């Protein structure tokens, strides 16, 4: 299931994430558009510093 941040506003300017054997990211306004794909290691490397700043 695609997930969107609970902090996203009503204007839908955000991305959605699908977690599985890899991580897919898409624009919430264009659900049929292009998607970025990351392996789990790359995704976790991205999230680690982001989580530290929250």
Beta strands, then each sheet from edge to edge (+ up, - down):
strand 1: 3-4
strand 2: 15-19
strand 3: 22-27
strand 4: 35-39
sheet 1: 1+ 2- 3+ 4-
end
